[in-house]
Amino acid sequence: MGIGAGIFLLALGGVLAFAVSDRISGVDLTMVGYILMGAGALGLVLVLLLNGQRTRSSHTTVVDDHPDPRDPRI
């Protein structure tokens, strides 16, 4: 799930929880909205955490302890 999907689930859940007043027998649309909002929020948090770890780990520094003696910059 990406950031866009998380935002979509939050928006869809908010509409179902707060704006829809229709009734479907056997389905509580308010609860479905809350569940979708929770899934969207959890998805956003996970995506942001995983993206933060990926950018932190991608900046690695390589130290060469044995330089080439033929390198003219030495």
Backbone as a printed PyTorch tensor [residue, N CA C, xyz], in Angstrom:
tensor([[[  0.8610,  -1.1660,   0.0000],
         [  0.0000,   0.0000,   0.0000],
         [  0.9030,   1.2220,   0.0000]],

        [[  0.5810,   2.1720,  -0.8350],
         [  1.3520,   3.4010,  -0.8910],
         [  0.6690,   4.5260,  -0.1450]],

        [[  1.2550,   5.6930,  -0.2470],
         [  0.7070,   6.8610,   0.4350],
         [ -0.6570,   7.2090,  -0.1480]],

        [[ -0.7920,   7.1080,  -1.4560],
         [ -2.0670,   7.4270,  -2.1010],
         [ -3.1920,   6.5090,  -1.6500]],

        [[ -2.9000,   5.2300,  -1.5120],
         [ -3.9200,   4.2800,  -1.0640],
         [ -4.3200,   4.5500,   0.3770]],

        [[ -3.3650,   4.9130,   1.2170],
         [ -3.6840,   5.2430,   2.6020],
         [ -4.5810,   6.4650,   2.7090]],

        [[ -4.2820,   7.4900,   1.9170],
         [ -5.1090,   8.6970,   1.9200],
         [ -6.4970,   8.3850,   1.3730]],

        [[ -6.5670,   7.5550,   0.3360],
         [ -7.8560,   7.1750,  -0.2220],
         [ -8.7110,   6.4440,   0.8120]],

        [[ -8.1070,   5.4980,   1.5450],
         [ -8.8640,   4.7720,   2.5640],
         [ -9.3250,   5.6960,   3.6850]],

        [[ -8.4880,   6.6400,   4.0680],
         [ -8.9020,   7.6150,   5.0810],
         [-10.0950,   8.4410,   4.6010]],

        [[-10.0240,   8.9100,   3.3660],
         [-11.1060,   9.7350,   2.8330],
         [-12.3970,   8.9270,   2.6710]],

        [[-12.2980,   7.7260,   2.1210],
         [-13.4730,   6.8890,   1.9340],
         [-14.0940,   6.5180,   3.2780]],

        [[-13.2540,   6.1820,   4.2460],
         [-13.7600,   5.8640,   5.5750],
         [-14.4310,   7.0500,   6.2360]],

        [[-13.8690,   8.2420,   6.0640],
         [-14.4870,   9.4380,   6.6150],
         [-15.8450,   9.7250,   6.0050]],

        [[-15.9500,   9.5310,   4.7100],
         [-17.2470,   9.7360,   4.0490],
         [-18.2700,   8.7270,   4.5650]],

        [[-17.8740,   7.4720,   4.6510],
         [-18.8160,   6.4510,   5.1370],
         [-19.1870,   6.6770,   6.5960]],

        [[-18.2410,   7.0890,   7.4060],
         [-18.5010,   7.2420,   8.8390],
         [-19.3170,   8.4830,   9.1480]],

        [[-19.0810,   9.5740,   8.4380],
         [-19.6730,  10.8550,   8.8390],
         [-20.6940,  11.4350,   7.8710]],

        [[-20.6800,  11.0180,   6.5990],
         [-21.5380,  11.6870,   5.6250],
         [-22.6610,  10.8180,   5.0770]],

        [[-22.5460,   9.5140,   5.1680],
         [-23.5650,   8.6310,   4.5920],
         [-24.5820,   8.2940,   5.6720]],

        [[-25.8510,   8.5250,   5.3380],
         [-26.9060,   8.2170,   6.3090],
         [-27.8240,   7.0990,   5.8190]],

        [[-27.4580,   6.4270,   4.7320],
         [-28.2650,   5.3190,   4.2290],
         [-28.1440,   4.1220,   5.1610]],

        [[-29.1000,   3.2240,   5.0430],
         [-29.1010,   2.0100,   5.8580],
         [-29.0320,   0.7960,   4.9410]],

        [[-28.1620,  -0.1310,   5.2720],
         [-28.0910,  -1.4190,   4.5900],
         [-28.2900,  -2.4620,   5.6730]],

        [[-29.2300,  -3.3650,   5.4490],
         [-29.5220,  -4.3450,   6.4930],
         [-28.3200,  -5.2620,   6.7100]],

        [[-27.9180,  -5.3710,   7.9510],
         [-26.8060,  -6.2310,   8.3080],
         [-25.4370,  -5.5880,   8.1930]],

        [[-25.3650,  -4.3280,   7.7460],
         [-24.0770,  -3.6490,   7.5910],
         [-24.1450,  -2.3010,   8.2940]],

        [[-23.2430,  -2.0730,   9.2140],
         [-23.1440,  -0.7900,   9.8900],
         [-22.1140,   0.0540,   9.1380]],

        [[-22.5870,   0.9850,   8.3010],
         [-21.6830,   1.7750,   7.4630],
         [-20.7660,   2.6630,   8.2900]],

        [[-21.2140,   3.0890,   9.4490],
         [-20.3560,   3.9020,  10.3080],
         [-19.1500,   3.0860,  10.7760]],

        [[-19.3920,   1.8510,  11.1750],
         [-18.2880,   0.9960,  11.6210],
         [-17.3640,   0.6500,  10.4590]],

        [[-17.9250,   0.4080,   9.2850],
         [-17.0940,   0.1470,   8.1070],
         [-16.2060,   1.3660,   7.8290]],

        [[-16.7670,   2.5540,   7.9700],
         [-15.9880,   3.7780,   7.7800],
         [-14.8510,   3.8910,   8.7730]],

        [[-15.1260,   3.5910,  10.0300],
         [-14.0650,   3.6470,  11.0470],
         [-12.9710,   2.6210,  10.7630]],

        [[-13.3670,   1.4360,  10.3270],
         [-12.3760,   0.4000,  10.0120],
         [-11.5100,   0.8420,   8.8340]],

        [[-12.1150,   1.4150,   7.8010],
         [-11.3400,   1.8960,   6.6530],
         [-10.4090,   3.0310,   7.0510]],

        [[-10.8780,   3.9250,   7.9170],
         [-10.0200,   5.0210,   8.3800],
         [ -8.8430,   4.4720,   9.1820]],

        [[ -9.0790,   3.4670,  10.0100],
         [ -7.9910,   2.8590,  10.7700],
         [ -6.9870,   2.1620,   9.8700]],

        [[ -7.4870,   1.4520,   8.8670],
         [ -6.5850,   0.7760,   7.9270],
         [ -5.7650,   1.7890,   7.1340]],

        [[ -6.3790,   2.8920,   6.7400],
         [ -5.6470,   3.9250,   6.0050],
         [ -4.5890,   4.5900,   6.8650]],

        [[ -4.9290,   4.8840,   8.1210],
         [ -3.9510,   5.5090,   9.0180],
         [ -2.7940,   4.5550,   9.3000]],

        [[ -3.1000,   3.3000,   9.5470],
         [ -2.0520,   2.3080,   9.8010],
         [ -1.1690,   2.1370,   8.5640]],

        [[ -1.7810,   2.1100,   7.3870],
         [ -1.0130,   1.9920,   6.1560],
         [ -0.0910,   3.1820,   5.9420]],

        [[ -0.5860,   4.3900,   6.2170],
         [  0.2550,   5.5860,   6.0750],
         [  1.4370,   5.5470,   7.0290]],

        [[  1.1840,   5.1680,   8.2760],
         [  2.2660,   5.1100,   9.2630],
         [  3.3200,   4.0940,   8.8340]],

        [[  2.8820,   2.9230,   8.3870],
         [  3.8320,   1.8930,   7.9640],
         [  4.6410,   2.3330,   6.7410]],

        [[  3.9790,   2.9610,   5.7800],
         [  4.6890,   3.4210,   4.5810],
         [  5.7220,   4.4710,   4.9520]],

        [[  5.3520,   5.4030,   5.8080],
         [  6.2910,   6.4580,   6.1960],
         [  7.4610,   5.8840,   6.9950]],

        [[  7.2000,   4.9280,   7.8660],
         [  8.2840,   4.3090,   8.6250],
         [  9.2260,   3.5330,   7.7150]],

        [[  8.6750,   2.7640,   6.8000],
         [  9.5180,   1.9800,   5.9040],
         [ 10.3070,   2.8630,   4.9480]],

        [[  9.7040,   3.9460,   4.4700],
         [ 10.4370,   4.8720,   3.6070],
         [ 11.5460,   5.5690,   4.3790]],

        [[ 11.3170,   5.8790,   5.6420],
         [ 12.3490,   6.5080,   6.4620],
         [ 13.5230,   5.5810,   6.6830]],

        [[ 13.2570,   4.3030,   6.8920],
         [ 14.3420,   3.3450,   7.0750],
         [ 15.1140,   3.1310,   5.7900]],

        [[ 14.4270,   3.1270,   4.6670],
         [ 15.0960,   2.8970,   3.3860],
         [ 16.0340,   4.0540,   3.0530]],

        [[ 15.5970,   5.2950,   3.2830],
         [ 16.4680,   6.4240,   2.9580],
         [ 17.6250,   6.5120,   3.9400]],

        [[ 17.4130,   6.1130,   5.1730],
         [ 18.4830,   6.1440,   6.1520],
         [ 19.5490,   5.0920,   5.8280]],

        [[ 19.1360,   3.9340,   5.3650],
         [ 20.0910,   2.8640,   5.0980],
         [ 20.7420,   2.9910,   3.7210]],

        [[ 20.2010,   3.8190,   2.8370],
         [ 20.7680,   3.9240,   1.4980],
         [ 21.9610,   4.8680,   1.4550]],

        [[ 22.1970,   5.6440,   2.4930],
         [ 23.3260,   6.5640,   2.5300],
         [ 24.4780,   5.9040,   3.2810]],

        [[ 25.1990,   5.0410,   2.5810],
         [ 26.3220,   4.3580,   3.2060],
         [ 27.6200,   4.9770,   2.7260]],

        [[ 28.6040,   4.9670,   3.5690],
         [ 29.9100,   5.5000,   3.2380],
         [ 30.9000,   4.3490,   3.2050]],

        [[ 31.6730,   4.2830,   2.1420],
         [ 32.6860,   3.2440,   2.0030],
         [ 34.0380,   3.8780,   2.2760]],

        [[ 34.7560,   3.3200,   3.2260],
         [ 36.0910,   3.8090,   3.5620],
         [ 37.1060,   2.8070,   3.0350]],

        [[ 38.0130,   3.3050,   2.2220],
         [ 39.0410,   2.4430,   1.6490],
         [ 40.2830,   2.5340,   2.5320]],

        [[ 40.5510,   1.4800,   3.3020],
         [ 41.6980,   1.4670,   4.2000],
         [ 43.0070,   1.1750,   3.4670]],

        [[ 42.9120,   0.6530,   2.2660],
         [ 44.1030,   0.2990,   1.5000],
         [ 44.0560,   1.0260,   0.1580]],

        [[ 44.5010,   2.2700,   0.1220],
         [ 44.4650,   3.0010,  -1.1500],
         [ 45.4620,   2.4270,  -2.1560]],

        [[ 45.1720,   2.6670,  -3.4070],
         [ 46.0320,   2.1890,  -4.4910],
         [ 47.2950,   3.0500,  -4.5300]],

        [[ 48.4790,   2.4710,  -4.3940],
         [ 49.7150,   3.2770,  -4.3860],
         [ 50.0010,   3.9270,  -5.7420]],

        [[ 49.3550,   3.4490,  -6.8080],
         [ 49.5840,   4.0440,  -8.1350],
         [ 48.6840,   5.2450,  -8.3750]],

        [[ 47.7890,   5.5600,  -7.4190],
         [ 46.8640,   6.6830,  -7.5870],
         [ 47.6410,   7.9930,  -7.4790]],

        [[ 47.5730,   8.8740,  -8.5010],
         [ 48.3730,  10.1090,  -8.4560],
         [ 47.8530,  11.1220,  -7.4280]],

        [[ 46.6570,  10.9240,  -6.9120],
         [ 46.1280,  11.8740,  -5.9370],
         [ 46.7130,  11.6790,  -4.5440]],

        [[ 47.4770,  10.6050,  -4.3400],
         [ 48.0150,  10.3160,  -3.0070],
         [ 49.3570,  10.9860,  -2.8270]]])
